């Protein structure tokens, strides 16, 4: 693993500091929003602000790293679930998890866009892994008869985006959102499995 701003490999203590900062930053941004300060991140991580800036020279760099790490974890989670004994449960669990995590992911994406970061370019190294992982989940669920065979990756992503935006709607009660997601997931199942 290389530092974001140099080609030198990071020392093990620097890698641990970086990983800790990303973990703490993600929690801080989830709790307080993307307007939370880098000073808050440093304080909660138990490091000086200089340590934050050594790894992430700007707040935009920190937001970008948190966003990329989050997408990497989602791809890794899809890979992990792809080995699950129940492919249908694995697919629907992942879909539900993606919708539940959407508000924080979308807030990070919006903050990056506002900071002038090209989110599509930033995430391009992970997109192929993510697509492969989700496609594997989908194909396994279809082979097991848990997801209708006429649904492809494009439809799954379109439904994920739609459900994710609906999950952010401030006027929809959580129980209504849960029922709506259940209806959407039922639509992905073959008629006999509904």
VEXTOR-144501 format. One record per residue: residue number from 1; x, y, z of N, C-alpha, C in turn. Coordinates in steps of 0.1 Angstrom, whole numbers. Example, Ala and Ser with C-alpha at 12.3 -4.5 7.8 and 13.67 -1.06 7.14 Angstrom:
<sites>
<site resi="1" n_u="132" n_v="-57" n_w="78" ca_u="123" ca_v="-45" ca_w="78" c_u="132" c_v="-33" c_w="78"/>
<site resi="2" n_u="128" n_v="-22" n_w="71" ca_u="137" ca_v="-11" ca_w="71" c_u="129" c_v="0" c_w="79"/>
</sites>
This chain:
<sites>
<site resi="1" n_u="9" n_v="-12" n_w="0" ca_u="0" ca_v="0" ca_w="0" c_u="9" c_v="12" c_w="0"/>
<site resi="2" n_u="6" n_v="22" n_w="-8" ca_u="14" ca_v="34" ca_w="-9" c_u="6" c_v="46" c_w="-3"/>
<site resi="3" n_u="13" n_v="55" n_w="2" ca_u="7" ca_v="68" ca_w="7" c_u="0" c_v="74" c_w="-5"/>
<site resi="4" n_u="-11" n_v="81" n_w="-2" ca_u="-19" ca_v="88" ca_w="-12" c_u="-11" c_v="98" c_w="-20"/>
<site resi="5" n_u="-1" n_v="104" n_w="-14" ca_u="6" ca_v="115" ca_w="-20" c_u="21" c_v="113" c_w="-23"/>
<site resi="6" n_u="25" n_v="101" n_w="-21" ca_u="39" ca_v="97" ca_w="-25" c_u="39" c_v="83" c_w="-31"/>
<site resi="7" n_u="50" n_v="79" n_w="-36" ca_u="51" ca_v="66" ca_w="-41" c_u="58" c_v="57" c_w="-31"/>
<site resi="8" n_u="62" n_v="62" n_w="-20" ca_u="69" ca_v="54" ca_w="-9" c_u="59" c_v="45" c_w="-2"/>
<site resi="9" n_u="63" n_v="33" n_w="0" ca_u="54" ca_v="24" ca_w="8" c_u="53" c_v="30" c_w="23"/>
<site resi="10" n_u="41" n_v="28" n_w="29" ca_u="39" ca_v="33" ca_w="42" c_u="45" c_v="23" c_w="52"/>
<site resi="11" n_u="51" n_v="28" n_w="63" ca_u="56" ca_v="20" ca_w="74" c_u="44" c_v="13" c_w="80"/>
<site resi="12" n_u="46" n_v="3" n_w="88" ca_u="35" ca_v="-4" ca_w="94" c_u="27" c_v="5" c_w="104"/>
<site resi="13" n_u="35" n_v="13" n_w="112" ca_u="28" ca_v="22" ca_w="121" c_u="20" c_v="33" c_w="114"/>
<site resi="14" n_u="26" n_v="37" n_w="103" ca_u="18" ca_v="47" ca_w="95" c_u="6" c_v="41" c_w="88"/>
<site resi="15" n_u="7" n_v="29" n_w="84" ca_u="-5" ca_v="22" ca_w="78" c_u="-16" c_v="21" c_w="89"/>
<site resi="16" n_u="-12" n_v="17" n_w="101" ca_u="-21" ca_v="16" ca_w="112" c_u="-28" c_v="29" c_w="115"/>
<site resi="17" n_u="-20" n_v="40" n_w="116" ca_u="-25" ca_v="53" ca_w="118" c_u="-35" c_v="57" c_w="107"/>
<site resi="18" n_u="-31" n_v="54" n_w="95" ca_u="-40" ca_v="58" ca_w="84" c_u="-53" c_v="50" c_w="85"/>
<site resi="19" n_u="-52" n_v="37" n_w="87" ca_u="-65" ca_v="29" ca_w="89" c_u="-73" c_v="34" c_w="100"/>
<site resi="20" n_u="-67" n_v="37" n_w="111" ca_u="-74" ca_v="42" ca_w="123" c_u="-81" c_v="55" c_w="120"/>
<site resi="21" n_u="-74" n_v="64" n_w="113" ca_u="-80" ca_v="77" ca_w="109" c_u="-92" c_v="75" c_w="100"/>
<site resi="22" n_u="-91" n_v="66" n_w="90" ca_u="-102" ca_v="64" ca_w="81" c_u="-114" c_v="58" c_w="89"/>
<site resi="23" n_u="-111" n_v="49" n_w="98" ca_u="-122" ca_v="43" ca_w="106" c_u="-129" c_v="54" c_w="114"/>
<site resi="24" n_u="-121" n_v="62" n_w="121" ca_u="-127" ca_v="72" ca_w="130" c_u="-134" c_v="83" c_w="122"/>
<site resi="25" n_u="-127" n_v="87" n_w="110" ca_u="-134" ca_v="97" ca_w="102" c_u="-147" c_v="92" c_w="97"/>
<site resi="26" n_u="-148" n_v="80" n_w="93" ca_u="-161" ca_v="75" ca_w="88" c_u="-172" c_v="76" c_w="99"/>
<site resi="27" n_u="-168" n_v="72" n_w="111" ca_u="-177" ca_v="73" ca_w="122" c_u="-181" c_v="87" c_w="125"/>
<site resi="28" n_u="-171" n_v="96" n_w="125" ca_u="-174" ca_v="110" ca_w="128" c_u="-183" c_v="116" c_w="117"/>
<site resi="29" n_u="-180" n_v="114" n_w="104" ca_u="-189" ca_v="119" ca_w="94" c_u="-203" c_v="113" c_w="94"/>
<site resi="30" n_u="-204" n_v="100" n_w="98" ca_u="-217" ca_v="94" ca_w="99" c_u="-225" c_v="100" c_w="110"/>
<site resi="31" n_u="-219" n_v="104" n_w="121" ca_u="-226" ca_v="109" ca_w="133" c_u="-229" c_v="124" c_w="131"/>
<site resi="32" n_u="-219" n_v="132" n_w="126" ca_u="-220" ca_v="146" ca_w="126" c_u="-222" c_v="152" c_w="112"/>
<site resi="33" n_u="-221" n_v="144" n_w="102" ca_u="-222" ca_v="149" ca_w="88" c_u="-208" c_v="152" c_w="82"/>
<site resi="34" n_u="-208" n_v="154" n_w="70" ca_u="-195" ca_v="157" ca_w="63" c_u="-189" c_v="170" c_w="66"/>
<site resi="35" n_u="-197" n_v="179" n_w="73" ca_u="-192" ca_v="192" ca_w="77" c_u="-183" c_v="191" c_w="90"/>
<site resi="36" n_u="-183" n_v="179" n_w="96" ca_u="-175" ca_v="177" ca_w="108" c_u="-160" c_v="181" c_w="105"/>
<site resi="37" n_u="-153" n_v="186" n_w="115" ca_u="-140" ca_v="191" ca_w="112" c_u="-129" c_v="180" c_w="113"/>
<site resi="38" n_u="-118" n_v="182" n_w="106" ca_u="-107" ca_v="173" ca_w="107" c_u="-101" c_v="173" c_w="121"/>
<site resi="39" n_u="-102" n_v="184" n_w="128" ca_u="-98" ca_v="185" ca_w="142" c_u="-106" c_v="175" c_w="151"/>
<site resi="40" n_u="-119" n_v="174" n_w="148" ca_u="-127" ca_v="164" ca_w="155" c_u="-122" c_v="150" c_w="152"/>
<site resi="41" n_u="-119" n_v="147" n_w="140" ca_u="-114" ca_v="134" ca_w="136" c_u="-101" c_v="131" c_w="144"/>
<site resi="42" n_u="-92" n_v="141" n_w="144" ca_u="-79" ca_v="139" ca_w="150" c_u="-81" c_v="137" c_w="165"/>
<site resi="43" n_u="-90" n_v="145" n_w="172" ca_u="-92" ca_v="143" ca_w="186" c_u="-98" c_v="129" c_w="189"/>
<site resi="44" n_u="-108" n_v="125" n_w="181" ca_u="-114" ca_v="112" ca_w="184" c_u="-104" c_v="100" c_w="181"/>
<site resi="45" n_u="-95" n_v="102" n_w="172" ca_u="-85" ca_v="92" ca_w="169" c_u="-73" c_v="92" c_w="178"/>
<site resi="46" n_u="-73" n_v="103" n_w="187" ca_u="-62" ca_v="103" ca_w="196" c_u="-48" c_v="107" c_w="190"/>
<site resi="47" n_u="-49" n_v="115" n_w="179" ca_u="-37" ca_v="119" ca_w="173" c_u="-37" c_v="134" c_w="171"/>
<site resi="48" n_u="-25" n_v="140" n_w="168" ca_u="-25" ca_v="154" ca_w="165" c_u="-30" c_v="157" c_w="151"/>
<site resi="49" n_u="-34" n_v="169" n_w="149" ca_u="-39" ca_v="173" ca_w="136" c_u="-29" c_v="172" c_w="125"/>
<site resi="50" n_u="-16" n_v="173" n_w="129" ca_u="-5" ca_v="171" ca_w="119" c_u="-5" c_v="157" c_w="113"/>
<site resi="51" n_u="-8" n_v="147" n_w="122" ca_u="-9" ca_v="133" ca_w="117" c_u="-20" c_v="132" c_w="106"/>
<site resi="52" n_u="-31" n_v="138" n_w="109" ca_u="-42" ca_v="138" ca_w="99" c_u="-37" c_v="144" c_w="86"/>
<site resi="53" n_u="-31" n_v="156" n_w="86" ca_u="-27" ca_v="163" ca_w="74" c_u="-15" c_v="156" c_w="67"/>
<site resi="54" n_u="-7" n_v="148" n_w="75" ca_u="4" ca_v="140" ca_w="68" c_u="-2" c_v="130" c_w="59"/>
<site resi="55" n_u="-13" n_v="124" n_w="63" ca_u="-19" ca_v="113" ca_w="55" c_u="-29" c_v="119" c_w="45"/>
<site resi="56" n_u="-36" n_v="130" n_w="49" ca_u="-47" ca_v="136" ca_w="41" c_u="-45" c_v="151" c_w="41"/>
<site resi="57" n_u="-37" n_v="157" n_w="32" ca_u="-34" ca_v="171" ca_w="32" c_u="-46" c_v="180" c_w="32"/>
<site resi="58" n_u="-58" n_v="176" n_w="27" ca_u="-70" ca_v="184" ca_w="27" c_u="-81" c_v="175" c_w="33"/>
<site resi="59" n_u="-92" n_v="182" n_w="37" ca_u="-104" ca_v="175" ca_w="41" c_u="-110" c_v="167" c_w="30"/>
<site resi="60" n_u="-109" n_v="173" n_w="18" ca_u="-114" ca_v="166" ca_w="6" c_u="-106" c_v="153" c_w="4"/>
<site resi="61" n_u="-93" n_v="153" n_w="6" ca_u="-85" ca_v="140" ca_w="5" c_u="-90" c_v="130" c_w="15"/>
<site resi="62" n_u="-94" n_v="135" n_w="27" ca_u="-99" ca_v="126" ca_w="38" c_u="-112" c_v="120" c_w="34"/>
<site resi="63" n_u="-121" n_v="129" n_w="29" ca_u="-135" ca_v="124" ca_w="25" c_u="-133" c_v="114" c_w="14"/>
<site resi="64" n_u="-125" n_v="117" n_w="4" ca_u="-123" ca_v="108" ca_w="-7" c_u="-118" c_v="94" c_w="-2"/>
<site resi="65" n_u="-108" n_v="94" n_w="7" ca_u="-103" ca_v="82" ca_w="12" c_u="-113" c_v="74" c_w="19"/>
<site resi="66" n_u="-122" n_v="81" n_w="27" ca_u="-133" ca_v="74" ca_w="34" c_u="-142" c_v="68" c_w="24"/>
<site resi="67" n_u="-146" n_v="75" n_w="14" ca_u="-155" ca_v="71" ca_w="4" c_u="-150" c_v="58" c_w="-3"/>
<site resi="68" n_u="-137" n_v="59" n_w="-7" ca_u="-131" ca_v="48" ca_w="-15" c_u="-130" c_v="35" c_w="-5"/>
<site resi="69" n_u="-126" n_v="37" n_w="7" ca_u="-125" ca_v="26" ca_w="17" c_u="-139" c_v="20" c_w="19"/>
<site resi="70" n_u="-149" n_v="28" n_w="19" ca_u="-163" ca_v="23" ca_w="21" c_u="-167" c_v="14" c_w="10"/>
<site resi="71" n_u="-165" n_v="19" n_w="-3" ca_u="-168" ca_v="11" ca_w="-14" c_u="-160" c_v="-2" c_w="-15"/>
<site resi="72" n_u="-148" n_v="-1" n_w="-11" ca_u="-139" ca_v="-13" ca_w="-11" c_u="-145" c_v="-23" c_w="-1"/>
<site resi="73" n_u="-149" n_v="-19" n_w="11" ca_u="-155" ca_v="-28" ca_w="21" c_u="-168" c_v="-34" c_w="16"/>
<site resi="74" n_u="-176" n_v="-26" n_w="8" ca_u="-189" ca_v="-32" ca_w="2" c_u="-185" c_v="-43" c_w="-8"/>
<site resi="75" n_u="-176" n_v="-40" n_w="-16" ca_u="-172" ca_v="-51" ca_w="-26" c_u="-166" c_v="-63" c_w="-19"/>
<site resi="76" n_u="-158" n_v="-61" n_w="-8" ca_u="-153" ca_v="-72" ca_w="0" c_u="-165" c_v="-80" c_w="6"/>
<site resi="77" n_u="-175" n_v="-72" n_w="11" ca_u="-186" ca_v="-79" ca_w="18" c_u="-194" c_v="-87" c_w="8"/>
<site resi="78" n_u="-196" n_v="-82" n_w="-5" ca_u="-203" ca_v="-89" ca_w="-15" c_u="-195" c_v="-102" c_w="-18"/>
<site resi="79" n_u="-181" n_v="-101" n_w="-19" ca_u="-173" ca_v="-113" ca_w="-21" c_u="-175" c_v="-123" c_w="-10"/>
<site resi="80" n_u="-175" n_v="-118" n_w="3" ca_u="-177" ca_v="-127" ca_w="14" c_u="-191" c_v="-134" c_w="14"/>
<site resi="81" n_u="-201" n_v="-126" n_w="10" ca_u="-215" ca_v="-132" ca_w="10" c_u="-216" c_v="-142" c_w="-2"/>
<site resi="82" n_u="-208" n_v="-140" n_w="-13" ca_u="-209" ca_v="-149" ca_w="-24" c_u="-206" c_v="-163" c_w="-21"/>
<site resi="83" n_u="-199" n_v="-165" n_w="-9" ca_u="-196" ca_v="-179" ca_w="-5" c_u="-206" c_v="-184" c_w="5"/>
<site resi="84" n_u="-216" n_v="-176" n_w="8" ca_u="-227" ca_v="-181" ca_w="17" c_u="-234" c_v="-193" c_w="12"/>
<site resi="85" n_u="-238" n_v="-201" n_w="21" ca_u="-245" ca_v="-214" ca_w="18" c_u="-259" c_v="-211" c_w="12"/>
<site resi="86" n_u="-265" n_v="-199" n_w="15" ca_u="-278" ca_v="-196" ca_w="10" c_u="-277" c_v="-184" c_w="0"/>
<site resi="87" n_u="-275" n_v="-186" n_w="-13" ca_u="-273" ca_v="-175" ca_w="-22" c_u="-284" c_v="-165" c_w="-23"/>
<site resi="88" n_u="-296" n_v="-169" n_w="-21" ca_u="-307" ca_v="-159" ca_w="-21" c_u="-307" c_v="-150" c_w="-9"/>
<site resi="89" n_u="-305" n_v="-156" n_w="3" ca_u="-303" ca_v="-148" ca_w="15" c_u="-292" c_v="-138" c_w="14"/>
<site resi="90" n_u="-281" n_v="-143" n_w="8" ca_u="-269" ca_v="-135" ca_w="7" c_u="-272" c_v="-123" c_w="-2"/>
<site resi="91" n_u="-278" n_v="-125" n_w="-13" ca_u="-281" ca_v="-114" ca_w="-23" c_u="-291" c_v="-104" c_w="-16"/>
<site resi="92" n_u="-301" n_v="-109" n_w="-10" ca_u="-311" ca_v="-99" ca_w="-4" c_u="-305" c_v="-92" c_w="8"/>
<site resi="93" n_u="-297" n_v="-99" n_w="16" ca_u="-290" ca_v="-93" ca_w="27" c_u="-281" c_v="-81" c_w="22"/>
<site resi="94" n_u="-273" n_v="-84" n_w="11" ca_u="-265" ca_v="-74" ca_w="6" c_u="-273" c_v="-62" c_w="1"/>
<site resi="95" n_u="-283" n_v="-64" n_w="-6" ca_u="-292" ca_v="-54" ca_w="-12" c_u="-297" c_v="-45" c_w="0"/>
<site resi="96" n_u="-302" n_v="-51" n_w="10" ca_u="-307" ca_v="-44" ca_w="22" c_u="-296" c_v="-36" c_w="28"/>
<site resi="97" n_u="-285" n_v="-42" n_w="30" ca_u="-273" ca_v="-35" ca_w="36" c_u="-270" c_v="-23" c_w="28"/>
<site resi="98" n_u="-270" n_v="-24" n_w="14" ca_u="-266" ca_v="-13" ca_w="6" c_u="-276" c_v="-1" c_w="7"/>
<site resi="99" n_u="-289" n_v="-4" n_w="8" ca_u="-299" ca_v="6" ca_w="10" c_u="-298" c_v="13" c_w="24"/>
<site resi="100" n_u="-295" n_v="5" n_w="34" ca_u="-294" ca_v="10" ca_w="47" c_u="-282" c_v="20" c_w="49"/>
<site resi="101" n_u="-271" n_v="17" n_w="41" ca_u="-259" ca_v="25" ca_w="42" c_u="-259" c_v="37" c_w="32"/>
<site resi="102" n_u="-269" n_v="38" n_w="24" ca_u="-270" ca_v="48" ca_w="14" c_u="-269" c_v="62" c_w="18"/>
<site resi="103" n_u="-276" n_v="66" n_w="29" ca_u="-276" ca_v="80" ca_w="33" c_u="-261" c_v="85" c_w="36"/>
<site resi="104" n_u="-253" n_v="78" n_w="43" ca_u="-239" ca_v="82" ca_w="45" c_u="-231" c_v="82" c_w="33"/>
<site resi="105" n_u="-233" n_v="72" n_w="24" ca_u="-225" ca_v="71" ca_w="12" c_u="-229" c_v="83" c_w="3"/>
<site resi="106" n_u="-242" n_v="86" n_w="2" ca_u="-246" ca_v="97" ca_w="-7" c_u="-241" c_v="110" c_w="-2"/>
<site resi="107" n_u="-241" n_v="112" n_w="12" ca_u="-236" ca_v="124" ca_w="18" c_u="-221" c_v="126" c_w="14"/>
<site resi="108" n_u="-214" n_v="115" n_w="15" ca_u="-200" ca_v="116" ca_w="12" c_u="-198" c_v="120" c_w="-3"/>
<site resi="109" n_u="-206" n_v="113" n_w="-11" ca_u="-205" ca_v="116" ca_w="-26" c_u="-208" c_v="131" c_w="-29"/>
<site resi="110" n_u="-218" n_v="136" n_w="-22" ca_u="-222" ca_v="150" ca_w="-25" c_u="-212" c_v="159" c_w="-20"/>
<site resi="111" n_u="-205" n_v="156" n_w="-8" ca_u="-195" ca_v="165" ca_w="-3" c_u="-183" c_v="165" c_w="-12"/>
<site resi="112" n_u="-180" n_v="153" n_w="-18" ca_u="-168" ca_v="152" ca_w="-27" c_u="-171" c_v="160" c_w="-40"/>
<site resi="113" n_u="-183" n_v="159" n_w="-45" ca_u="-187" ca_v="166" ca_w="-57" c_u="-186" c_v="181" c_w="-54"/>
<site resi="114" n_u="-191" n_v="186" n_w="-42" ca_u="-190" ca_v="200" ca_w="-39" c_u="-176" c_v="205" c_w="-37"/>
<site resi="115" n_u="-167" n_v="195" n_w="-33" ca_u="-153" ca_v="199" ca_w="-32" c_u="-145" c_v="198" c_w="-45"/>
<site resi="116" n_u="-153" n_v="195" n_w="-56" ca_u="-146" ca_v="195" ca_w="-69" c_u="-140" c_v="182" c_w="-73"/>
<site resi="117" n_u="-143" n_v="171" n_w="-65" ca_u="-137" ca_v="158" ca_w="-68" c_u="-146" c_v="151" c_w="-78"/>
<site resi="118" n_u="-140" n_v="145" n_w="-88" ca_u="-147" ca_v="137" ca_w="-98" c_u="-149" c_v="123" c_w="-92"/>
<site resi="119" n_u="-161" n_v="121" n_w="-86" ca_u="-164" ca_v="108" ca_w="-79" c_u="-163" c_v="96" c_w="-88"/>
<site resi="120" n_u="-167" n_v="97" n_w="-101" ca_u="-166" ca_v="86" ca_w="-110" c_u="-152" c_v="82" c_w="-112"/>
<site resi="121" n_u="-143" n_v="92" n_w="-113" ca_u="-129" ca_v="89" ca_w="-115" c_u="-123" c_v="83" c_w="-103"/>
<site resi="122" n_u="-126" n_v="89" n_w="-91" ca_u="-121" ca_v="84" ca_w="-78" c_u="-125" c_v="69" c_w="-76"/>
<site resi="123" n_u="-136" n_v="65" n_w="-80" ca_u="-141" ca_v="52" ca_w="-77" c_u="-138" c_v="42" c_w="-89"/>
<site resi="124" n_u="-133" n_v="47" n_w="-100" ca_u="-131" ca_v="38" ca_w="-111" c_u="-123" c_v="26" c_w="-108"/>
<site resi="125" n_u="-112" n_v="26" n_w="-100" ca_u="-105" ca_v="14" ca_w="-97" c_u="-113" c_v="3" c_w="-90"/>
<site resi="126" n_u="-123" n_v="7" n_w="-83" ca_u="-131" ca_v="-2" ca_w="-75" c_u="-144" c_v="-7" c_w="-83"/>
<site resi="127" n_u="-148" n_v="1" n_w="-92" ca_u="-161" ca_v="-2" ca_w="-99" c_u="-161" c_v="-16" c_w="-105"/>
<site resi="128" n_u="-150" n_v="-20" n_w="-112" ca_u="-149" ca_v="-33" ca_w="-118" c_u="-151" c_v="-44" c_w="-107"/>
<site resi="129" n_u="-144" n_v="-42" n_w="-96" ca_u="-145" ca_v="-52" ca_w="-85" c_u="-159" c_v="-53" c_w="-80"/>
<site resi="130" n_u="-165" n_v="-41" n_w="-78" ca_u="-178" ca_v="-41" ca_w="-72" c_u="-188" c_v="-47" c_w="-82"/>
<site resi="131" n_u="-187" n_v="-44" n_w="-95" ca_u="-196" ca_v="-50" ca_w="-105" c_u="-194" c_v="-65" c_w="-105"/>
<site resi="132" n_u="-182" n_v="-70" n_w="-105" ca_u="-180" ca_v="-84" ca_w="-105" c_u="-186" c_v="-91" c_w="-92"/>
<site resi="133" n_u="-184" n_v="-85" n_w="-81" ca_u="-189" ca_v="-90" ca_w="-68" c_u="-204" c_v="-91" c_w="-68"/>
<site resi="134" n_u="-210" n_v="-80" n_w="-72" ca_u="-225" ca_v="-80" ca_w="-72" c_u="-230" c_v="-89" c_w="-82"/>
<site resi="135" n_u="-224" n_v="-90" n_w="-94" ca_u="-228" ca_v="-99" ca_w="-104" c_u="-228" c_v="-114" c_w="-100"/>
<site resi="136" n_u="-217" n_v="-117" n_w="-92" ca_u="-216" ca_v="-130" ca_w="-87" c_u="-227" c_v="-133" c_w="-77"/>
<site resi="137" n_u="-230" n_v="-124" n_w="-68" ca_u="-241" ca_v="-126" ca_w="-59" c_u="-254" c_v="-128" c_w="-67"/>
<site resi="138" n_u="-256" n_v="-120" n_w="-77" ca_u="-269" ca_v="-121" ca_w="-85" c_u="-270" c_v="-134" c_w="-92"/>
<site resi="139" n_u="-259" n_v="-138" n_w="-99" ca_u="-259" ca_v="-151" ca_w="-106" c_u="-261" c_v="-163" c_w="-97"/>
<site resi="140" n_u="-255" n_v="-163" n_w="-86" ca_u="-257" ca_v="-174" ca_w="-76" c_u="-271" c_v="-175" c_w="-71"/>
<site resi="141" n_u="-277" n_v="-163" n_w="-68" ca_u="-291" ca_v="-162" ca_w="-64" c_u="-300" c_v="-167" c_w="-75"/>
<site resi="142" n_u="-297" n_v="-163" n_w="-87" ca_u="-306" ca_v="-168" ca_w="-98" c_u="-305" c_v="-183" c_w="-100"/>
<site resi="143" n_u="-292" n_v="-188" n_w="-100" ca_u="-291" ca_v="-203" ca_w="-101" c_u="-298" c_v="-210" c_w="-90"/>
<site resi="144" n_u="-299" n_v="-204" n_w="-79" ca_u="-306" ca_v="-211" ca_w="-67" c_u="-321" c_v="-209" c_w="-68"/>
<site resi="145" n_u="-326" n_v="-201" n_w="-78" ca_u="-340" ca_v="-199" ca_w="-80" c_u="-346" c_v="-188" c_w="-70"/>
<site resi="146" n_u="-337" n_v="-180" n_w="-64" ca_u="-341" ca_v="-170" ca_w="-55" c_u="-344" c_v="-157" c_w="-61"/>
<site resi="147" n_u="-338" n_v="-154" n_w="-73" ca_u="-340" ca_v="-142" ca_w="-80" c_u="-344" c_v="-145" c_w="-94"/>
<site resi="148" n_u="-354" n_v="-138" n_w="-99" ca_u="-359" ca_v="-140" ca_w="-113" c_u="-348" c_v="-139" c_w="-123"/>
<site resi="149" n_u="-348" n_v="-148" n_w="-133" ca_u="-337" ca_v="-149" ca_w="-143" c_u="-336" c_v="-137" c_w="-153"/>
<site resi="150" n_u="-347" n_v="-129" n_w="-154" ca_u="-347" ca_v="-118" ca_w="-164" c_u="-341" c_v="-105" c_w="-158"/>
<site resi="151" n_u="-335" n_v="-106" n_w="-146" ca_u="-329" ca_v="-94" ca_w="-139" c_u="-314" c_v="-94" c_w="-141"/>
<site resi="152" n_u="-309" n_v="-83" n_w="-146" ca_u="-294" ca_v="-82" ca_w="-148" c_u="-288" c_v="-72" c_w="-138"/>
<site resi="153" n_u="-275" n_v="-71" n_w="-139" ca_u="-268" ca_v="-61" ca_w="-131" c_u="-273" c_v="-47" c_w="-132"/>
<site resi="154" n_u="-276" n_v="-43" n_w="-144" ca_u="-281" ca_v="-29" ca_w="-146" c_u="-294" c_v="-27" c_w="-139"/>
<site resi="155" n_u="-303" n_v="-37" n_w="-139" ca_u="-316" ca_v="-35" ca_w="-132" c_u="-314" c_v="-35" c_w="-117"/>
<site resi="156" n_u="-305" n_v="-43" n_w="-112" ca_u="-302" ca_v="-44" ca_w="-97" c_u="-296" c_v="-30" c_w="-93"/>
<site resi="157" n_u="-287" n_v="-24" n_w="-101" ca_u="-281" ca_v="-11" ca_w="-97" c_u="-292" c_v="0" c_w="-97"/>
<site resi="158" n_u="-300" n_v="-1" n_w="-108" ca_u="-311" ca_v="9" ca_w="-109" c_u="-320" c_v="8" c_w="-97"/>
<site resi="159" n_u="-324" n_v="-4" n_w="-93" ca_u="-333" ca_v="-5" ca_w="-81" c_u="-325" c_v="-1" c_w="-68"/>
<site resi="160" n_u="-312" n_v="-4" n_w="-67" ca_u="-305" ca_v="0" ca_w="-55" c_u="-304" c_v="15" c_w="-54"/>
<site resi="161" n_u="-302" n_v="22" n_w="-65" ca_u="-301" ca_v="37" ca_w="-65" c_u="-315" c_v="42" c_w="-61"/>
<site resi="162" n_u="-325" n_v="37" n_w="-67" ca_u="-339" ca_v="42" ca_w="-64" c_u="-342" c_v="40" c_w="-50"/>
<site resi="163" n_u="-340" n_v="28" n_w="-45" ca_u="-343" ca_v="25" ca_w="-31" c_u="-334" c_v="33" c_w="-21"/>
<site resi="164" n_u="-322" n_v="35" n_w="-25" ca_u="-313" ca_v="43" ca_w="-17" c_u="-318" c_v="58" c_w="-16"/>
<site resi="165" n_u="-322" n_v="63" n_w="-27" ca_u="-327" ca_v="77" ca_w="-26" c_u="-340" c_v="78" c_w="-18"/>
<site resi="166" n_u="-348" n_v="67" n_w="-19" ca_u="-361" ca_v="67" ca_w="-12" c_u="-358" c_v="66" c_w="3"/>
<site resi="167" n_u="-347" n_v="59" n_w="7" ca_u="-343" ca_v="57" ca_w="21" c_u="-339" c_v="71" c_w="27"/>
<site resi="168" n_u="-335" n_v="80" n_w="19" ca_u="-331" ca_v="93" ca_w="24" c_u="-343" c_v="103" c_w="25"/>
<site resi="169" n_u="-354" n_v="100" n_w="20" ca_u="-365" ca_v="109" ca_w="20" c_u="-370" c_v="112" c_w="34"/>
<site resi="170" n_u="-369" n_v="125" n_w="38" ca_u="-372" ca_v="128" ca_w="52" c_u="-386" c_v="126" c_w="57"/>
<site resi="171" n_u="-395" n_v="125" n_w="47" ca_u="-410" ca_v="125" ca_w="51" c_u="-415" c_v="111" c_w="51"/>
<site resi="172" n_u="-407" n_v="101" n_w="49" ca_u="-412" ca_v="87" ca_w="49" c_u="-408" c_v="80" c_w="62"/>
<site resi="173" n_u="-418" n_v="75" n_w="69" ca_u="-415" ca_v="68" ca_w="82" c_u="-407" c_v="56" c_w="79"/>
<site resi="174" n_u="-399" n_v="52" n_w="89" ca_u="-391" ca_v="40" ca_w="88" c_u="-398" c_v="27" c_w="85"/>
<site resi="175" n_u="-410" n_v="26" n_w="91" ca_u="-418" ca_v="14" ca_w="88" c_u="-423" c_v="14" c_w="74"/>
<site resi="176" n_u="-426" n_v="25" n_w="68" ca_u="-431" ca_v="26" ca_w="54" c_u="-419" c_v="23" c_w="45"/>
<site resi="177" n_u="-407" n_v="28" n_w="48" ca_u="-395" ca_v="25" ca_w="40" c_u="-393" c_v="10" c_w="41"/>
<site resi="178" n_u="-394" n_v="4" n_w="52" ca_u="-391" ca_v="-11" ca_w="53" c_u="-401" c_v="-19" c_w="45"/>
<site resi="179" n_u="-414" n_v="-15" n_w="45" ca_u="-424" ca_v="-22" ca_w="37" c_u="-422" c_v="-20" c_w="23"/>
<site resi="180" n_u="-418" n_v="-8" n_w="19" ca_u="-415" ca_v="-5" ca_w="5" c_u="-403" c_v="-13" c_w="0"/>
<site resi="181" n_u="-393" n_v="-14" n_w="8" ca_u="-381" ca_v="-22" ca_w="4" c_u="-385" c_v="-37" c_w="3"/>
<site resi="182" n_u="-394" n_v="-42" n_w="12" ca_u="-399" ca_v="-55" ca_w="11" c_u="-406" c_v="-58" c_w="-2"/>
<site resi="183" n_u="-415" n_v="-48" n_w="-6" ca_u="-422" ca_v="-50" ca_w="-19" c_u="-412" c_v="-50" c_w="-30"/>
<site resi="184" n_u="-402" n_v="-41" n_w="-30" ca_u="-392" ca_v="-41" ca_w="-41" c_u="-385" c_v="-55" c_w="-41"/>
<site resi="185" n_u="-381" n_v="-60" n_w="-30" ca_u="-373" ca_v="-73" ca_w="-30" c_u="-382" c_v="-84" c_w="-35"/>
<site resi="186" n_u="-395" n_v="-84" n_w="-31" ca_u="-405" ca_v="-94" ca_w="-36" c_u="-405" c_v="-93" c_w="-51"/>
<site resi="187" n_u="-404" n_v="-81" n_w="-57" ca_u="-404" ca_v="-80" ca_w="-72" c_u="-392" c_v="-87" c_w="-78"/>
<site resi="188" n_u="-381" n_v="-88" n_w="-71" ca_u="-369" ca_v="-95" ca_w="-76" c_u="-370" c_v="-110" c_w="-76"/>
<site resi="189" n_u="-380" n_v="-115" n_w="-68" ca_u="-381" ca_v="-130" ca_w="-66" c_u="-389" c_v="-135" c_w="-78"/>
<site resi="190" n_u="-387" n_v="-148" n_w="-82" ca_u="-395" ca_v="-154" ca_w="-92" c_u="-410" c_v="-155" c_w="-87"/>
<site resi="191" n_u="-420" n_v="-155" n_w="-95" ca_u="-434" ca_v="-156" ca_w="-91" c_u="-436" c_v="-167" c_w="-81"/>
<site resi="192" n_u="-430" n_v="-178" n_w="-83" ca_u="-433" ca_v="-189" ca_w="-73" c_u="-427" c_v="-187" c_w="-60"/>
<site resi="193" n_u="-416" n_v="-179" n_w="-59" ca_u="-409" ca_v="-176" ca_w="-46" c_u="-415" c_v="-164" c_w="-38"/>
<site resi="194" n_u="-425" n_v="-158" n_w="-44" ca_u="-430" ca_v="-146" ca_w="-37" c_u="-439" c_v="-150" c_w="-25"/>
</sites>
